[in-house]
Amino acid sequence: MKIICHGGAGHTPKVQDGVDKAAEEGWKILKKTNNALLAATAATIVMEDDFRFNAGTGSCLRDDGRVQNDAAVATSDGKMGAITNIQDFKNPVLIARELLDEFVTMLAGEGAIQFALEKGFKKTKVIGSEEGWTGDTVGAVAQSSDGTIAVASSTGGVKGRPVGRVGDTPLWGSGFYCDKNIGILATGVGEAITEQLMCYRVYQYSENLEEAMKWGVKLLPKDIGVGIIGIHSNGQICGISNTTMPFTIIQD
């Protein structure tokens, strides 16, 4: 069993304790349930609820002064769920998880809000932060003892984002990817990550996870911050970035 969590590319190492706490919570759930999805989600929720991270509570503000979130989850059995441009919900990653058993895999804006309400989620005022992040995300990748891999990711986007802007976090192959061989997440400047189809290309590059991640990071100019974390079915677990990126690994 394994779990790796990150607190966002470019984020200060001062929040490492928050990432550690997230990983510890995810690990506790993984040991108790042997469920990679529940573990990855639980870890991500810890960071969504921590005001220091750009996800859920503490998300940066878009250009109209409100919080707008994106989130995604996926499992190695081929299921995925993503939401974008959602607001007024504390833990968007939980809403994305609800899509795993639906025919529709991604919802945006009012459609995502309506879906959340139908699933019993309650609207609440989400407190944002005046701090200016360049696009960091939070996320976790976990693997259970039977080899199942799951990924979960959440973000508040970029400070001053226009209403309707979509970054890489909810985009399959860009901000996240998961299949029977790998679970991988990216963090950083969403537009740059999306243009490179980062996660899928890293997966395709090599079965050597560290080598592939180093290659992926170099796809972007050094002045564009990016980080990648992942777990491979061959046992590798790794996190690589070209900037500060607090991350934590726990495995047995």
C-alpha positions as CSV (number, residue, x, y, z in Angstrom):
1,M,0.0,0.0,0.0
2,K,1.2,3.5,-0.8
3,I,0.1,7.1,-0.8
4,I,1.7,10.3,-2.0
5,C,0.3,13.8,-1.5
6,H,1.3,17.2,-2.7
7,G,0.5,20.8,-1.7
8,G,1.1,22.5,-5.0
9,A,3.9,23.6,-7.2
10,G,5.5,26.8,-6.1
11,H,4.0,26.6,-2.6
12,T,6.2,27.4,0.4
13,P,7.8,24.6,2.3
14,K,6.2,26.1,5.4
15,V,3.0,24.2,4.6
16,Q,4.8,20.8,4.6
17,D,3.1,19.9,7.9
18,G,-0.3,20.3,6.2
19,V,0.8,17.9,3.5
20,D,2.1,15.5,6.1
21,K,-1.3,15.6,7.9
22,A,-3.1,14.9,4.7
23,A,-0.9,11.9,3.9
24,E,-1.3,10.6,7.4
25,E,-5.1,10.8,7.2
26,G,-5.1,9.1,3.8
27,W,-2.8,6.4,5.1
28,K,-5.1,5.8,8.1
29,I,-8.0,5.4,5.8
30,L,-6.0,3.1,3.4
31,K,-4.9,0.9,6.3
32,K,-8.5,0.7,7.6
33,T,-10.4,0.2,4.4
34,N,-7.8,-0.9,1.8
35,N,-9.6,1.5,-0.5
36,A,-7.3,3.7,-2.6
37,L,-10.2,6.0,-3.7
38,L,-11.3,6.7,-0.2
39,A,-7.7,7.3,0.9
40,A,-6.8,9.7,-1.9
41,T,-10.1,11.6,-1.4
42,A,-9.6,11.8,2.4
43,A,-6.1,13.2,2.0
44,T,-7.3,15.8,-0.5
45,I,-10.1,16.9,1.8
46,V,-7.6,17.6,4.6
47,M,-5.9,20.1,2.3
48,E,-9.2,21.6,1.0
49,D,-10.1,22.3,4.6
50,D,-6.7,23.9,5.3
51,F,-6.8,27.7,4.6
52,R,-3.1,27.7,3.6
53,F,-3.8,25.7,0.4
54,N,-5.3,26.9,-2.8
55,A,-8.2,24.5,-2.8
56,G,-11.6,24.6,-1.1
57,T,-11.3,26.9,1.9
58,G,-8.5,29.3,1.2
59,S,-8.8,29.2,-2.6
60,C,-7.5,32.3,-4.4
61,L,-10.1,34.7,-5.7
62,R,-11.2,35.0,-9.3
63,D,-11.6,38.5,-11.0
64,D,-15.0,39.1,-9.4
65,G,-13.7,38.4,-5.9
66,R,-15.4,35.0,-5.5
67,V,-14.0,31.5,-5.1
68,Q,-14.4,29.1,-8.1
69,N,-13.1,25.5,-7.9
70,D,-12.2,22.6,-10.0
71,A,-11.6,19.0,-8.9
72,A,-11.1,15.5,-10.3
73,V,-10.9,11.9,-9.3
74,A,-10.1,8.7,-11.2
75,T,-9.5,5.0,-10.5
76,S,-7.4,2.4,-12.3
77,D,-10.5,0.4,-13.3
78,G,-11.3,3.2,-15.8
79,K,-13.7,5.4,-13.9
80,M,-13.3,9.2,-13.7
81,G,-15.2,12.2,-12.5
82,A,-14.4,15.9,-12.8
83,I,-16.1,19.2,-12.1
84,T,-15.1,22.7,-13.1
85,N,-16.3,26.3,-12.4
86,I,-18.2,25.3,-9.3
87,Q,-18.7,27.6,-6.4
88,D,-20.2,27.6,-2.9
89,F,-19.3,24.0,-1.9
90,K,-16.6,23.3,0.7
91,N,-15.2,20.1,-0.7
92,P,-15.5,19.9,-4.5
93,V,-13.5,16.7,-4.7
94,L,-16.4,14.9,-3.0
95,I,-18.7,16.1,-5.8
96,A,-16.3,14.9,-8.4
97,R,-16.2,11.5,-6.8
98,E,-20.0,11.2,-7.1
99,L,-19.6,11.3,-10.9
100,L,-17.6,8.0,-10.9
101,D,-20.8,5.9,-11.1
102,E,-22.6,8.3,-13.6
103,F,-22.6,8.1,-17.4
104,V,-21.5,11.8,-17.5
105,T,-17.8,12.1,-16.5
106,M,-17.5,15.9,-16.2
107,L,-19.8,18.8,-15.3
108,A,-19.3,22.5,-15.3
109,G,-20.8,25.6,-13.7
110,E,-24.5,25.5,-13.1
111,G,-24.7,21.9,-14.2
112,A,-22.1,20.9,-11.6
113,I,-24.0,22.9,-8.9
114,Q,-27.3,21.3,-9.7
115,F,-25.7,17.9,-9.6
116,A,-24.2,18.6,-6.2
117,L,-27.5,19.7,-4.8
118,E,-29.2,16.6,-6.2
119,K,-26.6,14.5,-4.4
120,G,-27.4,16.1,-1.1
121,F,-24.5,18.6,-0.9
122,K,-25.3,21.9,0.8
123,K,-24.2,25.2,-0.5
124,T,-22.0,27.2,1.9
125,K,-20.0,30.3,1.8
126,V,-16.4,29.3,0.9
127,I,-13.9,31.7,2.4
128,G,-11.1,32.6,-0.1
129,S,-7.7,34.1,0.3
130,E,-6.2,37.3,-0.9
131,E,-2.9,35.6,-1.4
132,G,-1.8,35.3,-5.0
133,W,-0.9,31.8,-6.2
134,T,0.1,31.1,-9.7
135,G,-1.9,28.0,-10.1
136,D,-1.0,25.5,-7.5
137,T,-3.2,22.5,-6.8
138,V,-3.5,19.9,-4.1
139,G,-3.8,16.2,-4.7
140,A,-3.1,12.6,-3.7
141,V,-2.4,9.3,-5.4
142,A,-3.0,6.1,-3.5
143,Q,-2.6,2.3,-4.1
144,S,-4.3,-0.4,-2.2
145,S,-2.9,-3.9,-1.5
146,D,-4.7,-5.4,-4.5
147,G,-3.0,-3.0,-6.8
148,T,-5.9,-0.6,-7.3
149,I,-4.7,3.0,-7.9
150,A,-6.7,6.2,-7.4
151,V,-6.0,9.9,-7.9
152,A,-7.8,12.9,-6.4
153,S,-7.1,16.6,-7.1
154,S,-8.6,19.9,-6.2
155,T,-7.8,23.6,-6.9
156,G,-8.9,27.2,-6.6
157,G,-7.3,28.0,-9.9
158,V,-5.3,31.2,-10.5
159,K,-5.7,34.5,-8.7
160,G,-7.8,36.8,-10.9
161,R,-9.1,34.0,-13.1
162,P,-11.9,35.1,-15.3
163,V,-15.3,33.6,-14.7
164,G,-15.5,30.3,-16.7
165,R,-11.7,29.7,-16.9
166,V,-10.8,26.0,-16.9
167,G,-7.3,25.0,-15.9
168,D,-5.6,21.6,-16.1
169,T,-6.9,20.0,-12.9
170,P,-10.2,18.6,-14.3
171,L,-8.8,17.7,-17.7
172,W,-8.1,14.0,-18.3
173,G,-4.6,13.5,-19.5
174,S,-3.5,17.0,-18.6
175,G,-3.9,17.5,-14.9
176,F,-4.6,13.9,-14.0
177,Y,-4.5,10.4,-15.5
178,C,-5.1,6.9,-14.1
179,D,-5.3,3.4,-15.5
180,K,-4.2,-0.1,-14.5
181,N,-0.5,0.9,-14.8
182,I,-0.3,4.3,-13.3
183,G,-1.9,7.2,-11.3
184,I,-0.4,10.6,-11.9
185,L,-1.2,14.2,-11.1
186,A,0.3,17.5,-12.3
187,T,0.4,20.9,-10.5
188,G,1.4,24.3,-11.7
189,V,0.4,26.7,-14.5
190,G,-2.7,25.1,-15.9
191,E,-2.6,26.5,-19.4
192,A,1.0,25.3,-19.9
193,I,0.3,21.8,-18.4
194,T,-2.8,21.5,-20.7
195,E,-0.9,22.5,-23.8
196,Q,1.6,19.7,-23.2
197,L,-1.0,17.1,-22.2
198,M,1.4,16.6,-19.4
199,C,0.1,13.6,-17.4
200,Y,-0.6,11.3,-20.4
201,R,2.7,12.1,-22.1
202,V,4.6,11.4,-19.0
203,Y,2.9,8.1,-18.7
204,Q,3.7,7.3,-22.4
205,Y,7.3,8.3,-22.2
206,S,8.8,5.6,-20.0
207,E,7.9,2.9,-17.4
208,N,10.7,4.4,-15.3
209,L,8.5,6.9,-13.4
210,E,11.3,9.2,-12.1
211,E,12.8,9.4,-15.6
212,A,9.5,10.1,-17.2
213,M,8.6,12.8,-14.7
214,K,12.0,14.6,-15.1
215,W,11.4,14.5,-18.9
216,G,7.9,15.9,-18.4
217,V,9.0,18.8,-16.2
218,K,11.5,19.8,-18.9
219,L,8.7,20.2,-21.4
220,L,8.1,23.6,-19.8
221,P,10.5,26.6,-19.6
222,K,12.3,26.8,-16.3
223,D,10.4,29.9,-15.3
224,I,7.0,28.1,-15.5
225,G,6.5,26.1,-12.3
226,V,5.3,22.6,-12.6
227,G,5.3,19.5,-10.4
228,I,4.2,15.9,-10.9
229,I,3.5,13.0,-8.5
230,G,2.5,9.5,-9.2
231,I,2.4,5.8,-8.4
232,H,3.3,3.1,-11.0
233,S,1.9,-0.5,-10.8
234,N,5.5,-1.7,-11.0
235,G,6.1,-0.4,-7.4
236,Q,7.5,3.1,-8.1
237,I,6.3,6.1,-6.3
238,C,7.7,9.6,-7.0
239,G,7.4,13.3,-6.9
240,I,9.4,15.7,-9.2
241,S,9.2,19.5,-9.7
242,N,11.2,22.4,-11.1
243,T,10.2,24.6,-8.2
244,T,9.3,24.1,-4.5
245,M,6.5,21.5,-4.1
246,P,5.8,20.1,-0.6
247,F,5.0,16.4,-0.9
248,T,4.8,13.4,1.4
249,I,5.1,9.7,0.7
250,I,4.0,6.9,3.0
251,Q,4.2,3.2,2.1
252,D,4.6,-0.2,3.7
